[in-house]
Amino acid sequence: MAKKAKPKNKKVSQRWKKYKVQGDKLDKGASCQRCGPGTFLAQHSNRQTCGACGYTIFQDKK
């Protein structure tokens, strides 16, 4: 008989990093204009990008 593989631990969700608590308010990151609230934009060095639809906002060069 073949040996059973040990179960691997699941990765912990990183969703909590998208929210910030400031006093009594919950501040969310930027959401996609096409997909709506709940779909966050990824932060890159010179742009913000939606992973679902590819919507991109370029930041001004300083």
mmCIF file of the N, C-alpha and C atoms, coordinates in Angstrom:
data_MODEL
# 
_entry.id   MODEL 
# 
loop_
_atom_site.group_PDB 
_atom_site.id 
_atom_site.type_symbol 
_atom_site.label_atom_id 
_atom_site.label_alt_id 
_atom_site.label_comp_id 
_atom_site.label_asym_id 
_atom_site.label_entity_id 
_atom_site.label_seq_id 
_atom_site.pdbx_PDB_ins_code 
_atom_site.Cartn_x 
_atom_site.Cartn_y 
_atom_site.Cartn_z 
_atom_site.occupancy 
_atom_site.B_iso_or_equiv 
_atom_site.pdbx_formal_charge 
_atom_site.auth_seq_id 
_atom_site.auth_comp_id 
_atom_site.auth_asym_id 
_atom_site.auth_atom_id 
_atom_site.pdbx_PDB_model_num 
ATOM 1   N N  . MET A 1 1  ? 0.827   -1.181 0.000   1.00 0.00 ? 1  MET A N  1 
ATOM 2   C CA . MET A 1 1  ? 0.000   0.000  0.000   1.00 0.00 ? 1  MET A CA 1 
ATOM 3   C C  . MET A 1 1  ? 0.876   1.250  0.000   1.00 0.00 ? 1  MET A C  1 
ATOM 4   N N  . ALA A 1 2  ? 0.336   2.281  -0.624  1.00 0.00 ? 2  ALA A N  1 
ATOM 5   C CA . ALA A 1 2  ? 1.055   3.547  -0.681  1.00 0.00 ? 2  ALA A CA 1 
ATOM 6   C C  . ALA A 1 2  ? 0.893   4.303  0.637   1.00 0.00 ? 2  ALA A C  1 
ATOM 7   N N  . LYS A 1 3  ? 1.935   5.044  0.963   1.00 0.00 ? 3  LYS A N  1 
ATOM 8   C CA . LYS A 1 3  ? 1.870   5.843  2.188   1.00 0.00 ? 3  LYS A CA 1 
ATOM 9   C C  . LYS A 1 3  ? 0.986   7.060  1.959   1.00 0.00 ? 3  LYS A C  1 
ATOM 10  N N  . LYS A 1 4  ? 0.258   7.438  2.996   1.00 0.00 ? 4  LYS A N  1 
ATOM 11  C CA . LYS A 1 4  ? -0.578  8.626  2.907   1.00 0.00 ? 4  LYS A CA 1 
ATOM 12  C C  . LYS A 1 4  ? 0.281   9.867  3.134   1.00 0.00 ? 4  LYS A C  1 
ATOM 13  N N  . ALA A 1 5  ? 0.016   10.891 2.332   1.00 0.00 ? 5  ALA A N  1 
ATOM 14  C CA . ALA A 1 5  ? 0.747   12.144 2.482   1.00 0.00 ? 5  ALA A CA 1 
ATOM 15  C C  . ALA A 1 5  ? 0.183   12.914 3.671   1.00 0.00 ? 5  ALA A C  1 
ATOM 16  N N  . LYS A 1 6  ? 1.071   13.596 4.383   1.00 0.00 ? 6  LYS A N  1 
ATOM 17  C CA . LYS A 1 6  ? 0.615   14.411 5.501   1.00 0.00 ? 6  LYS A CA 1 
ATOM 18  C C  . LYS A 1 6  ? -0.161  15.608 4.967   1.00 0.00 ? 6  LYS A C  1 
ATOM 19  N N  . PRO A 1 7  ? -1.243  15.990 5.635   1.00 0.00 ? 7  PRO A N  1 
ATOM 20  C CA . PRO A 1 7  ? -2.003  17.166 5.165   1.00 0.00 ? 7  PRO A CA 1 
ATOM 21  C C  . PRO A 1 7  ? -1.194  18.450 5.344   1.00 0.00 ? 7  PRO A C  1 
ATOM 22  N N  . LYS A 1 8  ? -1.301  19.332 4.344   1.00 0.00 ? 8  LYS A N  1 
ATOM 23  C CA . LYS A 1 8  ? -0.588  20.603 4.395   1.00 0.00 ? 8  LYS A CA 1 
ATOM 24  C C  . LYS A 1 8  ? -1.493  21.649 5.036   1.00 0.00 ? 8  LYS A C  1 
ATOM 25  N N  . ASN A 1 9  ? -0.886  22.566 5.740   1.00 0.00 ? 9  ASN A N  1 
ATOM 26  C CA . ASN A 1 9  ? -1.646  23.653 6.349   1.00 0.00 ? 9  ASN A CA 1 
ATOM 27  C C  . ASN A 1 9  ? -2.060  24.657 5.283   1.00 0.00 ? 9  ASN A C  1 
ATOM 28  N N  . LYS A 1 10 ? -3.282  25.185 5.418   1.00 0.00 ? 10 LYS A N  1 
ATOM 29  C CA . LYS A 1 10 ? -3.756  26.190 4.480   1.00 0.00 ? 10 LYS A CA 1 
ATOM 30  C C  . LYS A 1 10 ? -3.114  27.529 4.797   1.00 0.00 ? 10 LYS A C  1 
ATOM 31  N N  . LYS A 1 11 ? -2.933  28.350 3.757   1.00 0.00 ? 11 LYS A N  1 
ATOM 32  C CA . LYS A 1 11 ? -2.401  29.694 3.961   1.00 0.00 ? 11 LYS A CA 1 
ATOM 33  C C  . LYS A 1 11 ? -3.473  30.557 4.612   1.00 0.00 ? 11 LYS A C  1 
ATOM 34  N N  . VAL A 1 12 ? -3.057  31.443 5.473   1.00 0.00 ? 12 VAL A N  1 
ATOM 35  C CA . VAL A 1 12 ? -3.972  32.341 6.154   1.00 0.00 ? 12 VAL A CA 1 
ATOM 36  C C  . VAL A 1 12 ? -4.398  33.448 5.193   1.00 0.00 ? 12 VAL A C  1 
ATOM 37  N N  . SER A 1 13 ? -5.666  33.793 5.220   1.00 0.00 ? 13 SER A N  1 
ATOM 38  C CA . SER A 1 13 ? -6.199  34.835 4.352   1.00 0.00 ? 13 SER A CA 1 
ATOM 39  C C  . SER A 1 13 ? -5.568  36.186 4.682   1.00 0.00 ? 13 SER A C  1 
ATOM 40  N N  . GLN A 1 14 ? -5.252  36.960 3.668   1.00 0.00 ? 14 GLN A N  1 
ATOM 41  C CA . GLN A 1 14 ? -4.639  38.275 3.844   1.00 0.00 ? 14 GLN A CA 1 
ATOM 42  C C  . GLN A 1 14 ? -5.653  39.401 3.669   1.00 0.00 ? 14 GLN A C  1 
ATOM 43  N N  . ARG A 1 15 ? -6.954  39.080 3.694   1.00 0.00 ? 15 ARG A N  1 
ATOM 44  C CA . ARG A 1 15 ? -7.987  40.090 3.480   1.00 0.00 ? 15 ARG A CA 1 
ATOM 45  C C  . ARG A 1 15 ? -7.964  41.188 4.521   1.00 0.00 ? 15 ARG A C  1 
ATOM 46  N N  . TRP A 1 16 ? -7.603  40.873 5.725   1.00 0.00 ? 16 TRP A N  1 
ATOM 47  C CA . TRP A 1 16 ? -7.617  41.860 6.807   1.00 0.00 ? 16 TRP A CA 1 
ATOM 48  C C  . TRP A 1 16 ? -6.633  42.987 6.567   1.00 0.00 ? 16 TRP A C  1 
ATOM 49  N N  . LYS A 1 17 ? -5.649  42.802 5.699   1.00 0.00 ? 17 LYS A N  1 
ATOM 50  C CA . LYS A 1 17 ? -4.679  43.854 5.400   1.00 0.00 ? 17 LYS A CA 1 
ATOM 51  C C  . LYS A 1 17 ? -5.287  44.966 4.546   1.00 0.00 ? 17 LYS A C  1 
ATOM 52  N N  . LYS A 1 18 ? -6.424  44.715 3.905   1.00 0.00 ? 18 LYS A N  1 
ATOM 53  C CA . LYS A 1 18 ? -7.063  45.703 3.034   1.00 0.00 ? 18 LYS A CA 1 
ATOM 54  C C  . LYS A 1 18 ? -7.887  46.723 3.803   1.00 0.00 ? 18 LYS A C  1 
ATOM 55  N N  . TYR A 1 19 ? -8.138  46.472 5.083   1.00 0.00 ? 19 TYR A N  1 
ATOM 56  C CA . TYR A 1 19 ? -8.973  47.358 5.889   1.00 0.00 ? 19 TYR A CA 1 
ATOM 57  C C  . TYR A 1 19 ? -8.139  48.034 6.969   1.00 0.00 ? 19 TYR A C  1 
ATOM 58  N N  . LYS A 1 20 ? -8.503  49.282 7.298   1.00 0.00 ? 20 LYS A N  1 
ATOM 59  C CA . LYS A 1 20 ? -7.835  50.013 8.371   1.00 0.00 ? 20 LYS A CA 1 
ATOM 60  C C  . LYS A 1 20 ? -8.902  50.563 9.300   1.00 0.00 ? 20 LYS A C  1 
ATOM 61  N N  . VAL A 1 21 ? -8.693  50.426 10.605  1.00 0.00 ? 21 VAL A N  1 
ATOM 62  C CA . VAL A 1 21 ? -9.637  50.938 11.581  1.00 0.00 ? 21 VAL A CA 1 
ATOM 63  C C  . VAL A 1 21 ? -9.117  52.279 12.085  1.00 0.00 ? 21 VAL A C  1 
ATOM 64  N N  . GLN A 1 22 ? -9.931  53.308 11.925  1.00 0.00 ? 22 GLN A N  1 
ATOM 65  C CA . GLN A 1 22 ? -9.567  54.649 12.391  1.00 0.00 ? 22 GLN A CA 1 
ATOM 66  C C  . GLN A 1 22 ? -10.699 55.149 13.271  1.00 0.00 ? 22 GLN A C  1 
ATOM 67  N N  . GLY A 1 23 ? -10.505 55.034 14.579  1.00 0.00 ? 23 GLY A N  1 
ATOM 68  C CA . GLY A 1 23 ? -11.549 55.431 15.524  1.00 0.00 ? 23 GLY A CA 1 
ATOM 69  C C  . GLY A 1 23 ? -12.732 54.487 15.423  1.00 0.00 ? 23 GLY A C  1 
ATOM 70  N N  . ASP A 1 24 ? -13.900 55.033 15.088  1.00 0.00 ? 24 ASP A N  1 
ATOM 71  C CA . ASP A 1 24 ? -15.099 54.218 14.928  1.00 0.00 ? 24 ASP A CA 1 
ATOM 72  C C  . ASP A 1 24 ? -15.366 53.848 13.469  1.00 0.00 ? 24 ASP A C  1 
ATOM 73  N N  . LYS A 1 25 ? -14.515 54.307 12.559  1.00 0.00 ? 25 LYS A N  1 
ATOM 74  C CA . LYS A 1 25 ? -14.726 54.054 11.133  1.00 0.00 ? 25 LYS A CA 1 
ATOM 75  C C  . LYS A 1 25 ? -13.844 52.918 10.631  1.00 0.00 ? 25 LYS A C  1 
ATOM 76  N N  . LEU A 1 26 ? -14.356 52.229 9.629   1.00 0.00 ? 26 LEU A N  1 
ATOM 77  C CA . LEU A 1 26 ? -13.613 51.186 8.946   1.00 0.00 ? 26 LEU A CA 1 
ATOM 78  C C  . LEU A 1 26 ? -13.262 51.713 7.570   1.00 0.00 ? 26 LEU A C  1 
ATOM 79  N N  . ASP A 1 27 ? -11.969 51.903 7.292   1.00 0.00 ? 27 ASP A N  1 
ATOM 80  C CA . ASP A 1 27 ? -11.511 52.477 6.037   1.00 0.00 ? 27 ASP A CA 1 
ATOM 81  C C  . ASP A 1 27 ? -11.049 51.358 5.117   1.00 0.00 ? 27 ASP A C  1 
ATOM 82  N N  . LYS A 1 28 ? -11.620 51.309 3.928   1.00 0.00 ? 28 LYS A N  1 
ATOM 83  C CA . LYS A 1 28 ? -11.259 50.285 2.955   1.00 0.00 ? 28 LYS A CA 1 
ATOM 84  C C  . LYS A 1 28 ? -10.270 50.859 1.952   1.00 0.00 ? 28 LYS A C  1 
ATOM 85  N N  . GLY A 1 29 ? -9.567  49.991 1.254   1.00 0.00 ? 29 GLY A N  1 
ATOM 86  C CA . GLY A 1 29 ? -8.680  50.433 0.190   1.00 0.00 ? 29 GLY A CA 1 
ATOM 87  C C  . GLY A 1 29 ? -9.496  50.832 -1.031  1.00 0.00 ? 29 GLY A C  1 
ATOM 88  N N  . ALA A 1 30 ? -8.839  51.254 -2.079  1.00 0.00 ? 30 ALA A N  1 
ATOM 89  C CA . ALA A 1 30 ? -9.531  51.671 -3.299  1.00 0.00 ? 30 ALA A CA 1 
ATOM 90  C C  . ALA A 1 30 ? -10.208 50.469 -3.948  1.00 0.00 ? 30 ALA A C  1 
ATOM 91  N N  . SER A 1 31 ? -11.450 50.652 -4.397  1.00 0.00 ? 31 SER A N  1 
ATOM 92  C CA . SER A 1 31 ? -12.166 49.567 -5.056  1.00 0.00 ? 31 SER A CA 1 
ATOM 93  C C  . SER A 1 31 ? -12.279 49.866 -6.553  1.00 0.00 ? 31 SER A C  1 
ATOM 94  N N  . CYS A 1 32 ? -12.531 48.835 -7.326  1.00 0.00 ? 32 CYS A N  1 
ATOM 95  C CA . CYS A 1 32 ? -12.599 48.956 -8.777  1.00 0.00 ? 32 CYS A CA 1 
ATOM 96  C C  . CYS A 1 32 ? -13.876 49.677 -9.185  1.00 0.00 ? 32 CYS A C  1 
ATOM 97  N N  . GLN A 1 33 ? -13.771 50.597 -10.154 1.00 0.00 ? 33 GLN A N  1 
ATOM 98  C CA . GLN A 1 33 ? -14.931 51.337 -10.628 1.00 0.00 ? 33 GLN A CA 1 
ATOM 99  C C  . GLN A 1 33 ? -15.825 50.465 -11.499 1.00 0.00 ? 33 GLN A C  1 
ATOM 100 N N  . ARG A 1 34 ? -15.238 49.515 -12.201 1.00 0.00 ? 34 ARG A N  1 
ATOM 101 C CA . ARG A 1 34 ? -16.027 48.630 -13.059 1.00 0.00 ? 34 ARG A CA 1 
ATOM 102 C C  . ARG A 1 34 ? -16.699 47.516 -12.263 1.00 0.00 ? 34 ARG A C  1 
ATOM 103 N N  . CYS A 1 35 ? -15.948 46.869 -11.372 1.00 0.00 ? 35 CYS A N  1 
ATOM 104 C CA . CYS A 1 35 ? -16.455 45.701 -10.637 1.00 0.00 ? 35 CYS A CA 1 
ATOM 105 C C  . CYS A 1 35 ? -17.308 46.098 -9.441  1.00 0.00 ? 35 CYS A C  1 
ATOM 106 N N  . GLY A 1 36 ? -17.072 47.268 -8.882  1.00 0.00 ? 36 GLY A N  1 
ATOM 107 C CA . GLY A 1 36 ? -17.848 47.729 -7.747  1.00 0.00 ? 36 GLY A CA 1 
ATOM 108 C C  . GLY A 1 36 ? -17.148 47.470 -6.425  1.00 0.00 ? 36 GLY A C  1 
ATOM 109 N N  . PRO A 1 37 ? -17.826 47.793 -5.311  1.00 0.00 ? 37 PRO A N  1 
ATOM 110 C CA . PRO A 1 37 ? -17.209 47.616 -3.996  1.00 0.00 ? 37 PRO A CA 1 
ATOM 111 C C  . PRO A 1 37 ? -16.960 46.146 -3.690  1.00 0.00 ? 37 PRO A C  1 
ATOM 112 N N  . GLY A 1 38 ? -15.885 45.883 -2.990  1.00 0.00 ? 38 GLY A N  1 
ATOM 113 C CA . GLY A 1 38 ? -15.530 44.506 -2.653  1.00 0.00 ? 38 GLY A CA 1 
ATOM 114 C C  . GLY A 1 38 ? -14.406 43.965 -3.513  1.00 0.00 ? 38 GLY A C  1 
ATOM 115 N N  . THR A 1 39 ? -14.126 44.596 -4.639  1.00 0.00 ? 39 THR A N  1 
ATOM 116 C CA . THR A 1 39 ? -13.007 44.210 -5.492  1.00 0.00 ? 39 THR A CA 1 
ATOM 117 C C  . THR A 1 39 ? -11.957 45.306 -5.363  1.00 0.00 ? 39 THR A C  1 
ATOM 118 N N  . PHE A 1 40 ? -10.845 44.975 -4.733  1.00 0.00 ? 40 PHE A N  1 
ATOM 119 C CA . PHE A 1 40 ? -9.833  45.970 -4.434  1.00 0.00 ? 40 PHE A CA 1 
ATOM 120 C C  . PHE A 1 40 ? -8.830  46.105 -5.570  1.00 0.00 ? 40 PHE A C  1 
ATOM 121 N N  . LEU A 1 41 ? -8.194  47.262 -5.620  1.00 0.00 ? 41 LEU A N  1 
ATOM 122 C CA . LEU A 1 41 ? -7.148  47.518 -6.598  1.00 0.00 ? 41 LEU A CA 1 
ATOM 123 C C  . LEU A 1 41 ? -5.793  47.202 -5.973  1.00 0.00 ? 41 LEU A C  1 
ATOM 124 N N  . ALA A 1 42 ? -4.968  46.489 -6.714  1.00 0.00 ? 42 ALA A N  1 
ATOM 125 C CA . ALA A 1 42 ? -3.625  46.151 -6.252  1.00 0.00 ? 42 ALA A CA 1 
ATOM 126 C C  . ALA A 1 42 ? -2.733  47.379 -6.361  1.00 0.00 ? 42 ALA A C  1 
ATOM 127 N N  . GLN A 1 43 ? -1.885  47.589 -5.367  1.00 0.00 ? 43 GLN A N  1 
ATOM 128 C CA . GLN A 1 43 ? -0.992  48.746 -5.343  1.00 0.00 ? 43 GLN A CA 1 
ATOM 129 C C  . GLN A 1 43 ? 0.345   48.367 -5.973  1.00 0.00 ? 43 GLN A C  1 
ATOM 130 N N  . HIS A 1 44 ? 0.711   49.043 -7.039  1.00 0.00 ? 44 HIS A N  1 
ATOM 131 C CA . HIS A 1 44 ? 2.018   48.879 -7.678  1.00 0.00 ? 44 HIS A CA 1 
ATOM 132 C C  . HIS A 1 44 ? 2.781   50.190 -7.516  1.00 0.00 ? 44 HIS A C  1 
ATOM 133 N N  . SER A 1 45 ? 4.011   50.221 -7.989  1.00 0.00 ? 45 SER A N  1 
ATOM 134 C CA . SER A 1 45 ? 4.835   51.413 -7.802  1.00 0.00 ? 45 SER A CA 1 
ATOM 135 C C  . SER A 1 45 ? 4.305   52.622 -8.568  1.00 0.00 ? 45 SER A C  1 
ATOM 136 N N  . ASN A 1 46 ? 3.725   52.409 -9.748  1.00 0.00 ? 46 ASN A N  1 
ATOM 137 C CA . ASN A 1 46 ? 3.272   53.541 -10.553 1.00 0.00 ? 46 ASN A CA 1 
ATOM 138 C C  . ASN A 1 46 ? 1.811   53.430 -10.993 1.00 0.00 ? 46 ASN A C  1 
ATOM 139 N N  . ARG A 1 47 ? 1.054   52.468 -10.442 1.00 0.00 ? 47 ARG A N  1 
ATOM 140 C CA . ARG A 1 47 ? -0.326  52.279 -10.872 1.00 0.00 ? 47 ARG A CA 1 
ATOM 141 C C  . ARG A 1 47 ? -1.124  51.471 -9.853  1.00 0.00 ? 47 ARG A C  1 
ATOM 142 N N  . GLN A 1 48 ? -2.442  51.465 -10.013 1.00 0.00 ? 48 GLN A N  1 
ATOM 143 C CA . GLN A 1 48 ? -3.342  50.610 -9.249  1.00 0.00 ? 48 GLN A CA 1 
ATOM 144 C C  . GLN A 1 48 ? -4.088  49.759 -10.270 1.00 0.00 ? 48 GLN A C  1 
ATOM 145 N N  . THR A 1 49 ? -4.188  48.441 -10.039 1.00 0.00 ? 49 THR A N  1 
ATOM 146 C CA . THR A 1 49 ? -4.763  47.535 -11.020 1.00 0.00 ? 49 THR A CA 1 
ATOM 147 C C  . THR A 1 49 ? -5.778  46.607 -10.381 1.00 0.00 ? 49 THR A C  1 
ATOM 148 N N  . CYS A 1 50 ? -6.896  46.360 -11.088 1.00 0.00 ? 50 CYS A N  1 
ATOM 149 C CA . CYS A 1 50 ? -7.895  45.390 -10.659 1.00 0.00 ? 50 CYS A CA 1 
ATOM 150 C C  . CYS A 1 50 ? -7.486  44.019 -11.202 1.00 0.00 ? 50 CYS A C  1 
ATOM 151 N N  . GLY A 1 51 ? -7.460  43.018 -10.338 1.00 0.00 ? 51 GLY A N  1 
ATOM 152 C CA . GLY A 1 51 ? -7.078  41.674 -10.769 1.00 0.00 ? 51 GLY A CA 1 
ATOM 153 C C  . GLY A 1 51 ? -8.183  40.951 -11.507 1.00 0.00 ? 51 GLY A C  1 
ATOM 154 N N  . ALA A 1 52 ? -9.435  41.372 -11.317 1.00 0.00 ? 52 ALA A N  1 
ATOM 155 C CA . ALA A 1 52 ? -10.561 40.690 -11.939 1.00 0.00 ? 52 ALA A CA 1 
ATOM 156 C C  . ALA A 1 52 ? -10.768 41.123 -13.390 1.00 0.00 ? 52 ALA A C  1 
ATOM 157 N N  . CYS A 1 53 ? -10.798 42.449 -13.624 1.00 0.00 ? 53 CYS A N  1 
ATOM 158 C CA . CYS A 1 53 ? -11.123 42.938 -14.972 1.00 0.00 ? 53 CYS A CA 1 
ATOM 159 C C  . CYS A 1 53 ? -9.953  43.616 -15.677 1.00 0.00 ? 53 CYS A C  1 
ATOM 160 N N  . GLY A 1 54 ? -8.870  43.937 -14.943 1.00 0.00 ? 54 GLY A N  1 
ATOM 161 C CA . GLY A 1 54 ? -7.709  44.560 -15.568 1.00 0.00 ? 54 GLY A CA 1 
ATOM 162 C C  . GLY A 1 54 ? -7.767  46.074 -15.604 1.00 0.00 ? 54 GLY A C  1 
ATOM 163 N N  . TYR A 1 55 ? -8.752  46.677 -14.958 1.00 0.00 ? 55 TYR A N  1 
ATOM 164 C CA . TYR A 1 55 ? -8.860  48.139 -14.906 1.00 0.00 ? 55 TYR A CA 1 
ATOM 165 C C  . TYR A 1 55 ? -7.620  48.711 -14.238 1.00 0.00 ? 55 TYR A C  1 
ATOM 166 N N  . THR A 1 56 ? -7.012  49.752 -14.838 1.00 0.00 ? 56 THR A N  1 
ATOM 167 C CA . THR A 1 56 ? -5.762  50.312 -14.324 1.00 0.00 ? 56 THR A CA 1 
ATOM 168 C C  . THR A 1 56 ? -5.877  51.825 -14.192 1.00 0.00 ? 56 THR A C  1 
ATOM 169 N N  . ILE A 1 57 ? -5.364  52.329 -13.069 1.00 0.00 ? 57 ILE A N  1 
ATOM 170 C CA . ILE A 1 57 ? -5.262  53.772 -12.832 1.00 0.00 ? 57 ILE A CA 1 
ATOM 171 C C  . ILE A 1 57 ? -3.785  54.079 -12.701 1.00 0.00 ? 57 ILE A C  1 
ATOM 172 N N  . PHE A 1 58 ? -3.252  54.915 -13.602 1.00 0.00 ? 58 PHE A N  1 
ATOM 173 C CA . PHE A 1 58 ? -1.847  55.286 -13.532 1.00 0.00 ? 58 PHE A CA 1 
ATOM 174 C C  . PHE A 1 58 ? -1.685  56.504 -12.653 1.00 0.00 ? 58 PHE A C  1 
ATOM 175 N N  . GLN A 1 59 ? -0.620  56.538 -11.861 1.00 0.00 ? 59 GLN A N  1 
ATOM 176 C CA . GLN A 1 59 ? -0.348  57.670 -10.983 1.00 0.00 ? 59 GLN A CA 1 
ATOM 177 C C  . GLN A 1 59 ? 0.568   58.643 -11.704 1.00 0.00 ? 59 GLN A C  1 
ATOM 178 N N  . ASP A 1 60 ? 0.451   59.917 -11.342 1.00 0.00 ? 60 ASP A N  1 
ATOM 179 C CA . ASP A 1 60 ? 1.283   60.941 -11.955 1.00 0.00 ? 60 ASP A CA 1 
ATOM 180 C C  . ASP A 1 60 ? 2.737   60.759 -11.553 1.00 0.00 ? 60 ASP A C  1 
ATOM 181 N N  . LYS A 1 61 ? 3.635   61.079 -12.484 1.00 0.00 ? 61 LYS A N  1 
ATOM 182 C CA . LYS A 1 61 ? 5.066   61.032 -12.164 1.00 0.00 ? 61 LYS A CA 1 
ATOM 183 C C  . LYS A 1 61 ? 5.420   62.289 -11.382 1.00 0.00 ? 61 LYS A C  1 
ATOM 184 N N  . LYS A 1 62 ? 6.203   62.123 -10.338 1.00 0.00 ? 62 LYS A N  1 
ATOM 185 C CA . LYS A 1 62 ? 6.580   63.267 -9.508  1.00 0.00 ? 62 LYS A CA 1 
ATOM 186 C C  . LYS A 1 62 ? 8.059   63.537 -9.600  1.00 0.00 ? 62 LYS A C  1 
# 
